[in-house]
């Protein structure tokens, strides 16, 4: 599985004052602090999570 595509995501806006579901999505993506960058396997489920909170996270170019 060395050829699996990866996606880099940055958590750039605070989840304060957002619904509990949005907070759960941010935690589910693996973010623990602001401005953190994580690398995840590029799957439909990860893309859906990012699409749920586009105002909190951004996709970085690889």
Protein Blocks (a to p, Z undefined) as FASTA:
>chain_A
ZZpccdddddfbdfehiafklmmmmmmnopabehiacdddddfklmmmmmmmmmlbccdd
ZZ
